[in-house]
C-alpha cells in the first residue's frame, strides 16, 4: 500500500514522526511520534494547505510511504471517533484518543476520515510499531503548488 505525504526537504526521510512528537497533531499528543499521510496526492496537498501559514515553503518534497500489504490497520467507524474529531483545530480529546491507540501498539496504521474531505482517508502511522522496519519512505520529487493555489 502506498500512502502520500508532503514534507520539507530536511524532514522527508523522517521515520520517527519528530514533527508530530514535538508539536502534536489531530491524532497524537506532544511526546508521541507518528507520521501522517493521505490516500492520494491531492488529499495530501489539501491537508498540507490547511496547515500552511503565510508563506509556502519552496523546499517541499512529495514522499511515497510504502507500507507492507499485510500491515494491520485500525479502521474505526465514524461513530467510534471522539465527537469533536471534525473541529477546526486538534482537540485534547482526539489527541488522547489517537495517542492511546498508538501506545496500544496493535496496528501499524490507523485509517481515519479527512476533516477536510470526510469521504477520503488519512493515515496515522505508529512510528514505534515493530512493523515500521518494513516501511519505506521514497522521496519522489520536488513539489510546488500551482501559483493559482498559493502565493510564494
C-alpha positions in Angstrom: 0.0 0.0 0.0 1.3 3.5 -0.8 0.4 6.5 1.3 1.4 10.0 0.4 2.7 13.0 2.3 4.3 16.3 1.7 7.3 17.3 3.8 10.1 19.9 3.8 13.3 18.6 2.3 15.0 18.4 5.7 12.3 16.1 7.1 11.3 14.0 4.0 13.1 10.9 5.4 11.9 11.2 9.0 10.6 7.8 10.1 10.2 8.7 13.7 7.5 11.3 13.4 9.6 14.0 15.1 7.5 16.9 14.0 4.3 15.3 15.4 6.2 14.2 18.5 7.4 17.8 19.1 4.2 19.6 18.2 1.3 17.1 18.5 -1.4 16.8 15.9 -5.0 15.9 15.5 -4.4 12.2 16.4 -1.4 12.5 18.7 -0.3 14.4 21.8 3.1 16.0 22.2 5.6 13.3 23.0 4.1 10.6 20.7 5.8 10.3 17.3 3.6 9.4 14.4 3.7 10.0 10.6 0.7 11.5 8.9 -0.2 10.6 5.3 -3.1 10.5 2.9 -4.6 8.1 0.5 -3.9 10.4 -2.5 -1.5 13.1 -3.6 -4.3 15.5 -3.9 -5.6 14.9 -0.4 -2.0 15.2 1.0 -1.8 18.5 -0.8 -5.0 19.7 0.6 -4.1 18.7 4.1 -0.7 20.5 3.8 -2.5 23.6 2.6 -4.8 23.5 5.6 -1.8 23.9 7.9 0.1 26.4 5.7 1.0 29.8 7.2 1.6 32.9 5.2 4.5 31.7 3.2 4.6 28.4 1.2 7.9 26.6 1.6 9.9 26.3 -1.6 11.6 23.1 -0.5 8.6 20.7 -0.4 9.1 17.1 -1.4 6.4 14.6 -2.4 7.1 11.4 -0.4 5.7 7.9 -1.1 5.3 5.9 2.1 5.3 2.2 1.2 3.7 0.0 3.9 3.7 -3.8 3.7 0.4 -5.1 2.3 -0.1 -7.3 5.4 0.3 -4.5 7.9 -2.5 -4.4 10.4 -4.8 -1.3 10.0 -7.2 0.0 12.6 -10.3 1.4 10.8 -12.6 2.9 13.4 -16.2 3.7 12.3 -17.0 7.4 12.4 -19.3 6.7 15.4 -16.3 5.4 17.3 -14.3 8.6 16.9 -14.4 11.4 19.5 -17.4 13.7 19.0 -15.1 16.7 18.2 -12.9 14.9 15.6 -14.0 17.4 12.9 -13.2 20.5 15.0 -11.0 23.0 13.0 -8.2 22.5 15.4 -6.9 19.4 17.1 -8.7 18.8 20.4 -7.2 17.2 23.5 -9.9 14.5 23.2 -8.7 13.4 19.8 -5.1 13.7 20.7 -5.6 11.5 23.8 -7.7 9.0 21.7 -5.1 8.7 19.0 -2.2 8.6 21.5 -3.9 5.7 23.3 -4.3 3.9 20.0 -0.6 4.4 19.4 0.5 3.2 22.8 -1.5 0.0 22.5 0.8 -0.9 19.6 -1.6 -3.4 18.0 -1.7 -1.9 14.5 0.9 -0.1 12.4 -1.8 2.1 10.7 -4.9 3.9 11.7 -7.2 5.0 8.8 -9.3 8.0 9.7 -11.5 10.2 7.6 -10.1 13.5 6.5 -11.6 16.5 8.3 -11.5 18.5 5.0 -12.9 15.7 2.8 -14.5 13.1 5.1 -15.2 10.7 2.3 -11.4 10.3 1.8 -8.9 8.8 4.1 -5.9 9.9 6.0 -3.5 7.6 7.7 -1.7 7.8 11.1 1.4 5.6 11.1 2.6 4.4 14.5 6.4 5.0 14.2 7.1 2.9 17.3 5.4 -0.2 15.9 7.6 -3.2 15.2 6.4 -3.4 11.6 7.8 0.1 11.0 11.0 -1.6 9.9 9.2 -2.8 6.8 8.0 0.7 5.9 10.0 2.6 3.3 10.0 6.3 2.6 10.7 7.3 -1.0 11.1 10.9 -1.8 9.6 11.1 -5.2 10.2 14.7 -6.5 10.2 18.3 -5.5 6.7 19.5 -5.1 5.5 23.0 -5.9 1.9 24.3 -5.5 0.5 26.0 -8.6 0.7 29.7 -8.1 -3.1 29.9 -8.6 -3.4 28.0 -5.3 -0.8 29.7 -3.2 1.4 32.8 -3.4 5.1 32.5 -2.7 
